Amino acid sequence: MKKLLGILVLVLLTGCTTIPVKTEVYSNVDPQNKNIVFLNSTDWDHEFRVSLQEHGFKVFKFASREKITKRSKDFTEEKTFNKAEARYALDQRFRKKDSCPRYNSNLLEAKIEVVDLRTNEVVMYFQREGWTTKRGESSCWTIGQQYDKYLFEILAKEINDNWK
């Protein structure tokens, strides 16, 4: 019985393994241009948008609002495209790893790519995990572990720190 209890405790304490923290910067961005859009929508757009705005980013709701038409000088060719609202975009992926019903919080694994919309290149990549509620509110099943971090603040700070 003691062995079974010991194994159960060990599984509970190690069952919430952390993902590796990863930051990759592939090329520089324009540090003065902090206008961004989200390429995809998630359940946490608002929380992420607020955290980014607190770090000086301007987050547009839509990637474009206008159509642009360019014609050749002899009017034989015509191209139509959407005018981009921002130069950079975030491709965001979140995976739920755990939850805390007591505080209505989720432990998420986040993978974020920063894309230069002019060149269509991924310029940065971030991989983090954290909770969907503010620090101190999510100490549900995480005895002795560092899971009481607000994910969107972590991501916004990391993106801002590498925006050079």
N, CA and C atoms as an extended XYZ file, in Angstrom:
492
Properties=species:S:1:pos:R:3:atomname:S:1:resname:S:1:resid:I:1 pbc="F F F"
N         0.820       -1.186        0.000 N   MET     1
C         0.000        0.000        0.000 CA  MET     1
C         0.870        1.259        0.000 C   MET     1
N         1.985        1.221        0.781 N   LYS     2
C         2.878        2.373        0.829 CA  LYS     2
C         3.531        2.611       -0.529 C   LYS     2
N         3.871        1.523       -1.217 N   LYS     3
C         4.468        1.654       -2.548 CA  LYS     3
C         3.486        2.298       -3.519 C   LYS     3
N         2.231        1.850       -3.460 N   LEU     4
C         1.206        2.396       -4.346 CA  LEU     4
C         0.992        3.873       -4.069 C   LEU     4
N         0.938        4.261       -2.807 N   LEU     5
C         0.783        5.656       -2.434 CA  LEU     5
C         1.990        6.479       -2.897 C   LEU     5
N         3.187        5.917       -2.717 N   GLY     6
C         4.400        6.610       -3.160 CA  GLY     6
C         4.422        6.820       -4.663 C   GLY     6
N         4.008        5.807       -5.400 N   ILE     7
C         3.956        5.925       -6.864 CA  ILE     7
C         2.919        6.959       -7.275 C   ILE     7
N         1.757        6.956       -6.619 N   LEU     8
C         0.710        7.917       -6.936 CA  LEU     8
C         1.174        9.351       -6.690 C   LEU     8
N         1.832        9.580       -5.567 N   VAL     9
C         2.357       10.915       -5.258 CA  VAL     9
C         3.412       11.318       -6.286 C   VAL     9
N         4.293       10.396       -6.645 N   LEU    10
C         5.324       10.689       -7.638 CA  LEU    10
C         4.709       11.045       -8.981 C   LEU    10
N         3.682       10.307       -9.389 N   VAL    11
C         3.010       10.589      -10.668 CA  VAL    11
C         2.345       11.959      -10.628 C   VAL    11
N         1.690       12.291       -9.518 N   LEU    12
C         1.037       13.590       -9.408 CA  LEU    12
C         2.048       14.741       -9.455 C   LEU    12
N         3.175       14.575       -8.794 N   LEU    13
C         4.163       15.650       -8.761 CA  LEU    13
C         4.939       15.791      -10.059 C   LEU    13
N         5.117       14.697      -10.783 N   THR    14
C         5.875       14.779      -12.030 CA  THR    14
C         4.983       14.758      -13.252 C   THR    14
N         3.696       14.550      -13.075 N   GLY    15
C         2.769       14.470      -14.192 CA  GLY    15
C         2.621       15.786      -14.929 C   GLY    15
N         2.869       16.878      -14.261 N   CYS    16
C         2.744       18.196      -14.879 CA  CYS    16
C         4.115       18.661      -15.343 C   CYS    16
N         4.670       17.961      -16.277 N   THR    17
C         6.000       18.319      -16.745 CA  THR    17
C         5.940       19.610      -17.541 C   THR    17
N         7.016       20.332      -17.509 N   THR    18
C         7.062       21.598      -18.226 CA  THR    18
C         7.605       21.381      -19.627 C   THR    18
N         7.201       22.259      -20.514 N   ILE    19
C         7.746       22.232      -21.867 CA  ILE    19
C         9.021       23.061      -21.862 C   ILE    19
N         9.916       22.800      -22.774 N   PRO    20
C        11.116       23.624      -22.817 CA  PRO    20
C        10.772       25.050      -23.242 C   PRO    20
N        11.380       26.010      -22.557 N   VAL    21
C        11.224       27.410      -22.938 CA  VAL    21
C        12.074       27.625      -24.174 C   VAL    21
N        11.470       28.184      -25.199 N   LYS    22
C        12.210       28.345      -26.440 CA  LYS    22
C        11.973       29.731      -27.012 C   LYS    22
N        13.053       30.403      -27.372 N   THR    23
C        12.998       31.672      -28.079 CA  THR    23
C        13.965       31.586      -29.242 C   THR    23
N        13.465       31.817      -30.436 N   GLU    24
C        14.314       31.811      -31.622 CA  GLU    24
C        14.065       33.094      -32.395 C   GLU    24
N        15.123       33.841      -32.654 N   VAL    25
C        15.039       35.066      -33.448 CA  VAL    25
C        15.782       34.807      -34.749 C   VAL    25
N        15.056       34.843      -35.852 N   TYR    26
C        15.641       34.518      -37.155 CA  TYR    26
C        16.146       35.746      -37.892 C   TYR    26
N        15.489       36.869      -37.693 N   SER    27
C        15.949       38.126      -38.295 CA  SER    27
C        15.397       39.292      -37.493 C   SER    27
N        15.973       40.460      -37.714 N   ASN    28
C        15.565       41.646      -36.979 CA  ASN    28
C        14.233       42.172      -37.486 C   ASN    28
N        13.549       42.885      -36.607 N   VAL    29
C        12.316       43.573      -36.969 CA  VAL    29
C        12.558       45.065      -36.843 C   VAL    29
N        11.650       45.853      -37.375 N   ASP    30
C        11.718       47.307      -37.219 CA  ASP    30
C        11.280       47.635      -35.794 C   ASP    30
N        12.197       48.063      -34.917 N   PRO    31
C        11.834       48.279      -33.513 CA  PRO    31
C        10.831       49.409      -33.310 C   PRO    31
N        10.724       50.317      -34.272 N   GLN    32
C         9.776       51.425      -34.161 CA  GLN    32
C         8.363       51.021      -34.573 C   GLN    32
N         8.241       49.965      -35.359 N   ASN    33
C         6.946       49.535      -35.874 CA  ASN    33
C         6.397       48.412      -35.004 C   ASN    33
N         5.517       48.760      -34.073 N   LYS    34
C         4.944       47.778      -33.168 CA  LYS    34
C         3.459       47.553      -33.465 C   LYS    34
N         3.083       47.722      -34.738 N   ASN    35
C         1.713       47.444      -35.168 CA  ASN    35
C         1.637       45.995      -35.611 C   ASN    35
N         0.719       45.236      -35.011 N   ILE    36
C         0.602       43.817      -35.326 CA  ILE    36
C        -0.869       43.420      -35.449 C   ILE    36
N        -1.086       42.264      -36.065 N   VAL    37
C        -2.405       41.639      -36.134 CA  VAL    37
C        -2.242       40.165      -35.772 C   VAL    37
N        -3.338       39.545      -35.410 N   PHE    38
C        -3.346       38.100      -35.195 CA  PHE    38
C        -3.744       37.437      -36.501 C   PHE    38
N        -2.993       36.437      -36.932 N   LEU    39
C        -3.341       35.712      -38.151 CA  LEU    39
C        -4.515       34.767      -37.929 C   LEU    39
N        -4.673       34.292      -36.715 N   ASN    40
C        -5.760       33.374      -36.401 CA  ASN    40
C        -6.382       33.778      -35.071 C   ASN    40
N        -7.574       33.320      -34.843 N   SER    41
C        -8.303       33.677      -33.636 CA  SER    41
C        -8.297       32.510      -32.652 C   SER    41
N        -8.204       32.837      -31.352 N   THR    42
C        -8.258       31.822      -30.297 CA  THR    42
C        -9.219       32.308      -29.212 C   THR    42
N        -9.460       31.465      -28.240 N   ASP    43
C       -10.322       31.846      -27.120 CA  ASP    43
C        -9.669       32.899      -26.225 C   ASP    43
N        -8.387       33.123      -26.395 N   TRP    44
C        -7.658       34.019      -25.502 CA  TRP    44
C        -7.159       35.282      -26.207 C   TRP    44
N        -7.747       35.650      -27.313 N   ASP    45
C        -7.322       36.847      -28.049 CA  ASP    45
C        -7.346       38.104      -27.181 C   ASP    45
N        -8.415       38.299      -26.447 N   HIS    46
C        -8.541       39.527      -25.653 CA  HIS    46
C        -7.432       39.640      -24.610 C   HIS    46
N        -7.206       38.568      -23.856 N   GLU    47
C        -6.183       38.603      -22.812 CA  GLU    47
C        -4.798       38.855      -23.399 C   GLU    47
N        -4.512       38.207      -24.523 N   PHE    48
C        -3.211       38.373      -25.182 CA  PHE    48
C        -3.079       39.791      -25.736 C   PHE    48
N        -4.149       40.308      -26.339 N   ARG    49
C        -4.138       41.668      -26.900 CA  ARG    49
C        -3.863       42.704      -25.811 C   ARG    49
N        -4.518       42.566      -24.660 N   VAL    50
C        -4.326       43.511      -23.550 CA  VAL    50
C        -2.881       43.481      -23.065 C   VAL    50
N        -2.317       42.287      -22.902 N   SER    51
C        -0.921       42.181      -22.449 CA  SER    51
C         0.044       42.787      -23.456 C   SER    51
N        -0.187       42.574      -24.745 N   LEU    52
C         0.669       43.175      -25.778 CA  LEU    52
C         0.558       44.696      -25.764 C   LEU    52
N        -0.650       45.209      -25.598 N   GLN    53
C        -0.839       46.662      -25.565 CA  GLN    53
C        -0.154       47.281      -24.350 C   GLN    53
N        -0.113       46.573      -23.245 N   GLU    54
C         0.591       47.061      -22.057 CA  GLU    54
C         2.096       47.154      -22.297 C   GLU    54
N         2.608       46.457      -23.307 N   HIS    55
C         4.026       46.502      -23.654 CA  HIS    55
C         4.286       47.363      -24.894 C   HIS    55
N         3.338       48.217      -25.256 N   GLY    56
C         3.572       49.193      -26.315 CA  GLY    56
C         3.184       48.754      -27.711 C   GLY    56
N         2.582       47.589      -27.872 N   PHE    57
C         2.153       47.137      -29.189 CA  PHE    57
C         0.761       47.673      -29.483 C   PHE    57
N         0.504       47.932      -30.746 N   LYS    58
C        -0.829       48.304      -31.203 CA  LYS    58
C        -1.352       47.095      -31.970 C   LYS    58
N        -2.406       46.473      -31.441 N   VAL    59
C        -2.917       45.227      -32.011 CA  VAL    59
C        -4.226       45.512      -32.746 C   VAL    59
N        -4.180       45.371      -34.070 N   PHE    60
C        -5.362       45.601      -34.886 CA  PHE    60
C        -6.252       44.370      -34.893 C   PHE    60
N        -7.533       44.605      -35.010 N   LYS    61
C        -8.499       43.505      -35.006 CA  LYS    61
C        -8.466       42.721      -36.321 C   LYS    61
N        -8.341       43.434      -37.449 N   PHE    62
C        -8.373       42.781      -38.754 CA  PHE    62
C        -7.076       43.040      -39.514 C   PHE    62
N        -6.662       42.064      -40.310 N   ALA    63
C        -5.414       42.177      -41.072 CA  ALA    63
C        -5.506       43.253      -42.145 C   ALA    63
N        -6.695       43.455      -42.699 N   SER    64
C        -6.850       44.500      -43.717 CA  SER    64
C        -8.289       44.979      -43.745 C   SER    64
N        -8.476       46.216      -44.210 N   ARG    65
C        -9.815       46.784      -44.335 CA  ARG    65
C       -10.070       47.330      -45.733 C   ARG    65
N        -9.015       47.493      -46.541 N   GLU    66
C        -9.154       48.099      -47.865 CA  GLU    66
C        -8.609       47.191      -48.948 C   GLU    66
N        -9.208       47.295      -50.101 N   LYS    67
C        -8.675       46.622      -51.296 CA  LYS    67
C        -7.957       47.674      -52.134 C   LYS    67
N        -6.815       47.301      -52.663 N   ILE    68
C        -6.013       48.174      -53.513 CA  ILE    68
C        -5.976       47.558      -54.908 C   ILE    68
N        -6.137       48.396      -55.914 N   THR    69
C        -6.036       47.928      -57.295 CA  THR    69
C        -4.931       48.711      -57.979 C   THR    69
N        -3.991       47.989      -58.576 N   LYS    70
C        -2.905       48.618      -59.341 CA  LYS    70
C        -3.062       48.208      -60.790 C   LYS    70
N        -2.941       49.219      -61.662 N   ARG    71
C        -3.049       48.962      -63.094 CA  ARG    71
C        -1.746       49.359      -63.774 C   ARG    71
N        -1.426       48.642      -64.826 N   SER    72
C        -0.241       48.998      -65.601 CA  SER    72
C        -0.520       50.304      -66.349 C   SER    72
N         0.542       50.949      -66.819 N   LYS    73
C         0.393       52.234      -67.514 CA  LYS    73
C        -0.476       52.132      -68.769 C   LYS    73
N        -0.407       51.002      -69.427 N   ASP    74
C        -1.214       50.842      -70.646 CA  ASP    74
C        -2.564       50.163      -70.361 C   ASP    74
N        -2.898       49.976      -69.082 N   PHE    75
C        -4.170       49.411      -68.627 CA  PHE    75
C        -4.431       47.982      -69.123 C   PHE    75
N        -3.359       47.244      -69.423 N   THR    76
C        -3.543       45.863      -69.880 CA  THR    76
C        -3.478       44.870      -68.722 C   THR    76
N        -2.876       45.284      -67.641 N   GLU    77
C        -2.765       44.404      -66.483 CA  GLU    77
C        -3.347       45.082      -65.251 C   GLU    77
N        -3.959       44.265      -64.403 N   GLU    78
C        -4.557       44.797      -63.183 CA  GLU    78
C        -4.336       43.798      -62.054 C   GLU    78
N        -3.917       44.311      -60.899 N   LYS    79
C        -3.723       43.476      -59.712 CA  LYS    79
C        -4.532       44.070      -58.570 C   LYS    79
N        -5.234       43.223      -57.860 N   THR    80
C        -5.991       43.652      -56.702 CA  THR    80
C        -5.469       42.884      -55.493 C   THR    80
N        -5.261       43.606      -54.394 N   PHE    81
C        -4.791       42.983      -53.160 CA  PHE    81
C        -5.316       43.755      -51.972 C   PHE    81
N        -5.240       43.156      -50.811 N   ASN    82
C        -5.679       43.806      -49.582 CA  ASN    82
C        -4.531       44.610      -48.993 C   ASN    82
N        -4.826       45.813      -48.564 N   LYS    83
C        -3.818       46.654      -47.911 CA  LYS    83
C        -3.660       46.180      -46.458 C   LYS    83
N        -2.444       45.889      -46.084 N   ALA    84
C        -2.177       45.391      -44.729 CA  ALA    84
C        -2.275       46.526      -43.716 C   ALA    84
N        -2.906       46.243      -42.589 N   GLU    85
C        -3.020       47.219      -41.502 CA  GLU    85
C        -1.733       47.286      -40.686 C   GLU    85
N        -0.967       46.215      -40.718 N   ALA    86
C         0.256       46.141      -39.924 CA  ALA    86
C         1.321       45.402      -40.717 C   ALA    86
N         2.549       45.605      -40.312 N   ARG    87
C         3.646       44.918      -40.994 CA  ARG    87
C         3.872       43.515      -40.434 C   ARG    87
N         3.585       43.332      -39.154 N   TYR    88
C         3.866       42.061      -38.500 CA  TYR    88
C         2.570       41.403      -38.014 C   TYR    88
N         2.604       40.084      -37.975 N   ALA    89
C         1.443       39.322      -37.507 CA  ALA    89
C         1.909       38.212      -36.583 C   ALA    89
N         1.001       37.784      -35.710 N   LEU    90
C         1.284       36.675      -34.810 CA  LEU    90
C         0.422       35.489      -35.199 C   LEU    90
N         1.081       34.366      -35.440 N   ASP    91
C         0.397       33.099      -35.648 CA  ASP    91
C         0.461       32.396      -34.306 C   ASP    91
N        -0.678       32.223      -33.657 N   GLN    92
C        -0.711       31.736      -32.279 CA  GLN    92
C        -1.379       30.371      -32.180 C   GLN    92
N        -0.727       29.482      -31.447 N   ARG    93
C        -1.251       28.131      -31.197 CA  ARG    93
C        -1.189       27.881      -29.689 C   ARG    93
N        -2.323       27.481      -29.126 N   PHE    94
C        -2.396       27.170      -27.699 CA  PHE    94
C        -2.935       25.758      -27.527 C   PHE    94
N        -2.321       25.029      -26.595 N   ARG    95
C        -2.775       23.674      -26.280 CA  ARG    95
C        -2.996       23.587      -24.781 C   ARG    95
N        -4.184       23.155      -24.401 N   LYS    96
C        -4.519       23.028      -22.983 CA  LYS    96
C        -3.811       21.817      -22.400 C   LYS    96
N        -3.081       22.030      -21.295 N   LYS    97
C        -2.339       20.955      -20.645 CA  LYS    97
C        -2.956       20.540      -19.316 C   LYS    97
N        -3.627       21.481      -18.655 N   ASP    98
C        -4.199       21.208      -17.340 CA  ASP    98
C        -5.254       22.278      -17.082 C   ASP    98
N        -6.059       22.057      -16.072 N   SER    99
C        -7.048       23.076      -15.710 CA  SER    99
C        -7.194       23.130      -14.201 C   SER    99
N        -7.716       24.243      -13.745 N   CYS   100
C        -7.953       24.456      -12.322 CA  CYS   100
C        -9.389       24.971      -12.186 C   CYS   100
N       -10.329       24.081      -11.916 N   PRO   101
C       -11.725       24.509      -11.820 CA  PRO   101
C       -11.964       25.506      -10.685 C   PRO   101
N       -11.151       25.422       -9.664 N   ARG   102
C       -11.312       26.328       -8.514 CA  ARG   102
C       -11.203       27.796       -8.937 C   ARG   102
N       -10.303       28.104       -9.877 N   TYR   103
C       -10.092       29.484      -10.320 CA  TYR   103
C       -10.461       29.685      -11.784 C   TYR   103
N       -11.115       28.692      -12.393 N   ASN   104
C       -11.495       28.775      -13.802 CA  ASN   104
C       -10.293       29.166      -14.659 C   ASN   104
N        -9.206       28.443      -14.481 N   SER   105
C        -7.965       28.737      -15.169 CA  SER   105
C        -7.461       27.504      -15.908 C   SER   105
N        -6.758       27.735      -16.989 N   ASN   106
C        -6.176       26.641      -17.778 CA  ASN   106
C        -4.673       26.817      -17.885 C   ASN   106
N        -3.957       25.721      -17.795 N   LEU   107
C        -2.524       25.715      -18.070 CA  LEU   107
C        -2.376       25.463      -19.559 C   LEU   107
N        -1.770       26.417      -20.271 N   LEU   108
C        -1.634       26.318      -21.717 CA  LEU   108
C        -0.177       26.217      -22.134 C   LEU   108
N         0.043       25.490      -23.201 N   GLU   109
C         1.322       25.515      -23.908 CA  GLU   109
C         1.099       26.427      -25.107 C   GLU   109
N         1.939       27.435      -25.247 N   ALA   110
C         1.800       28.397      -26.338 CA  ALA   110
C         2.968       28.283      -27.297 C   ALA   110
N         2.652       28.358      -28.584 N   LYS   111
C         3.653       28.432      -29.634 CA  LYS   111
C         3.266       29.611      -30.519 C   LYS   111
N         4.139       30.612      -30.545 N   ILE   112
C         3.850       31.862      -31.245 CA  ILE   112
C         4.910       32.108      -32.307 C   ILE   112
N         4.474       32.380      -33.531 N   GLU   113
C         5.378       32.780      -34.609 CA  GLU   113
C         5.075       34.227      -34.963 C   GLU   113
N         6.122       35.033      -35.065 N   VAL   114
C         5.998       36.408      -35.529 CA  VAL   114
C         6.351       36.394      -37.012 C   VAL   114
N         5.423       36.894      -37.836 N   VAL   115
C         5.580       36.852      -39.283 CA  VAL   115
C         5.676       38.270      -39.832 C   VAL   115
N         6.662       38.500      -40.715 N   ASP   116
C         6.768       39.768      -41.443 CA  ASP   116
C         5.841       39.660      -42.647 C   ASP   116
N         4.788       40.471      -42.672 N   LEU   117
C         3.789       40.364      -43.731 CA  LEU   117
C         4.300       40.851      -45.088 C   LEU   117
N         5.346       41.674      -45.093 N   ARG   118
C         5.908       42.129      -46.379 CA  ARG   118
C         6.690       41.044      -47.082 C   ARG   118
N         7.400       40.231      -46.293 N   THR   119
C         8.257       39.205      -46.881 CA  THR   119
C         7.699       37.788      -46.698 C   THR   119
N         6.661       37.656      -45.864 N   ASN   120
C         6.052       36.365      -45.548 CA  ASN   120
C         7.025       35.433      -44.819 C   ASN   120
N         7.993       36.003      -44.128 N   GLU   121
C         8.980       35.225      -43.382 CA  GLU   121
C         8.630       35.178      -41.899 C   GLU   121
N         8.912       34.046      -41.276 N   VAL   122
C         8.819       33.949      -39.824 CA  VAL   122
C        10.101       34.564      -39.274 C   VAL   122
N         9.963       35.605      -38.454 N   VAL   123
C        11.140       36.303      -37.934 CA  VAL   123
C        11.457       35.941      -36.491 C   VAL   123
N        10.468       35.414      -35.746 N   MET   124
C        10.684       34.994      -34.361 CA  MET   124
C         9.757       33.838      -34.029 C   MET   124
N        10.180       33.048      -33.042 N   TYR   125
C         9.363       31.935      -32.554 CA  TYR   125
C         9.498       31.872      -31.038 C   TYR   125
N         8.360       31.680      -30.355 N   PHE   126
C         8.351       31.589      -28.894 CA  PHE   126
C         7.537       30.375      -28.474 C   PHE   126
N         8.048       29.662      -27.479 N   GLN   127
C         7.331       28.523      -26.908 CA  GLN   127
C         7.364       28.686      -25.401 C   GLN   127
N         6.198       28.782      -24.789 N   ARG   128
C         6.080       29.010      -23.347 CA  ARG   128
C         4.861       28.267      -22.830 C   ARG   128
N         4.750       28.216      -21.503 N   GLU   129
C         3.519       27.737      -20.897 CA  GLU   129
C         3.212       28.578      -19.676 C   GLU   129
N         1.951       28.600      -19.321 N   GLY   130
C         1.502       29.371      -18.167 CA  GLY   130
C        -0.009       29.300      -18.050 C   GLY   130
N        -0.516       29.985      -17.038 N   TRP   131
C        -1.947       29.957      -16.729 CA  TRP   131
C        -2.696       31.095      -17.403 C   TRP   131
N        -3.994       30.903      -17.565 N   THR   132
C        -4.839       31.912      -18.217 CA  THR   132
C        -5.436       32.901      -17.233 C   THR   132
N        -5.045       32.836      -15.970 N   THR   133
C        -5.470       33.833      -14.988 CA  THR   133
C        -4.228       34.473      -14.389 C   THR   133
N        -4.435       35.584      -13.726 N   LYS   134
C        -3.311       36.347      -13.166 CA  LYS   134
C        -2.557       35.557      -12.112 C   LYS   134
N        -1.307       35.952      -11.888 N   ARG   135
C        -0.410       35.317      -10.912 CA  ARG   135
C        -1.077       35.246       -9.529 C   ARG   135
N        -0.843       34.135       -8.878 N   GLY   136
C        -1.356       33.958       -7.532 CA  GLY   136
C        -2.748       33.366       -7.479 C   GLY   136
N        -3.458       33.354       -8.605 N   GLU   137
C        -4.824       32.847       -8.613 CA  GLU   137
C        -4.897       31.377       -9.010 C   GLU   137
N        -3.806       30.805       -9.469 N   SER   138
C        -3.906       29.464      -10.055 CA  SER   138
C        -2.982       28.455       -9.380 C   SER   138
N        -3.063       28.356       -8.086 N   SER   139
C        -2.221       27.391       -7.379 CA  SER   139
C        -3.034       26.161       -7.006 C   SER   139
N        -3.676       25.573       -7.967 N   CYS   140
C        -4.586       24.457       -7.751 CA  CYS   140
C        -3.854       23.167       -7.366 C   CYS   140
N        -3.212       22.539       -8.344 N   TRP   141
C        -2.557       21.254       -8.136 CA  TRP   141
C        -1.053       21.355       -8.334 C   TRP   141
N        -0.492       22.498       -8.113 N   THR   142
C         0.899       22.721       -8.509 CA  THR   142
C         1.812       22.915       -7.301 C   THR   142
N         1.733       22.048       -6.369 N   ILE   143
C         2.558       22.160       -5.161 CA  ILE   143
C         4.034       22.137       -5.552 C   ILE   143
N         4.760       23.184       -5.186 N   GLY   144
C         6.192       23.236       -5.431 CA  GLY   144
C         6.589       23.473       -6.875 C   GLY   144
N         5.641       23.747       -7.756 N   GLN   145
C         5.990       23.962       -9.159 CA  GLN   145
C         5.741       25.414       -9.545 C   GLN   145
N         6.402       25.872      -10.561 N   GLN   146
C         6.342       27.264      -10.992 CA  GLN   146
C         5.277       27.477      -12.074 C   GLN   146
N         4.052       27.083      -11.813 N   TYR   147
C         2.983       27.243      -12.789 CA  TYR   147
C         2.105       28.450      -12.518 C   TYR   147
N         2.425       29.256      -11.513 N   ASP   148
C         1.553       30.374      -11.199 CA  ASP   148
C         1.955       31.618      -11.990 C   ASP   148
N         2.248       31.430      -13.253 N   LYS   149
C         2.636       32.535      -14.121 CA  LYS   149
C         1.507       32.815      -15.100 C   LYS   149
N         1.236       34.081      -15.334 N   TYR   150
C         0.202       34.504      -16.267 CA  TYR   150
C         0.795       34.447      -17.673 C   TYR   150
N         0.333       33.512      -18.471 N   LEU   151
C         0.924       33.209      -19.766 CA  LEU   151
C         1.019       34.416      -20.681 C   LEU   151
N        -0.012       35.222      -20.741 N   PHE   152
C        -0.048       36.302      -21.729 CA  PHE   152
C         0.923       37.427      -21.371 C   PHE   152
N         1.164       37.623      -20.091 N   GLU   153
C         2.187       38.583      -19.666 CA  GLU   153
C         3.576       38.062      -20.020 C   GLU   153
N         3.802       36.772      -19.799 N   ILE   154
C         5.086       36.152      -20.142 CA  ILE   154
C         5.370       36.322      -21.632 C   ILE   154
N         4.377       36.008      -22.474 N   LEU   155
C         4.553       36.109      -23.926 CA  LEU   155
C         4.779       37.543      -24.374 C   LEU   155
N         3.961       38.470      -23.872 N   ALA   156
C         4.088       39.876      -24.279 CA  ALA   156
C         5.454       40.432      -23.897 C   ALA   156
N         5.925       40.108      -22.699 N   LYS   157
C         7.240       40.590      -22.260 CA  LYS   157
C         8.348       39.993      -23.126 C   LYS   157
N         8.260       38.717      -23.412 N   GLU   158
C         9.285       38.048      -24.207 CA  GLU   158
C         9.323       38.601      -25.642 C   GLU   158
N         8.176       38.809      -26.231 N   ILE   159
C         8.119       39.376      -27.585 CA  ILE   159
C         8.691       40.793      -27.570 C   ILE   159
N         8.293       41.593      -26.586 N   ASN   160
C         8.799       42.969      -26.479 CA  ASN   160
C        10.317       42.988      -26.281 C   ASN   160
N        10.841       42.117      -25.428 N   ASP   161
C        12.281       42.073      -25.153 CA  ASP   161
C        13.096       41.726      -26.391 C   ASP   161
N        12.510       40.997      -27.334 N   ASN   162
C        13.233       40.577      -28.547 CA  ASN   162
C        12.874       41.423      -29.765 C   ASN   162
N        12.078       42.452      -29.580 N   TRP   163
C        11.635       43.305      -30.693 CA  TRP   163
C        12.704       44.347      -30.980 C   TRP   163
N        13.784       43.937      -31.671 N   LYS   164
C        14.899       44.837      -31.987 CA  LYS   164
C        15.445       44.556      -33.354 C   LYS   164
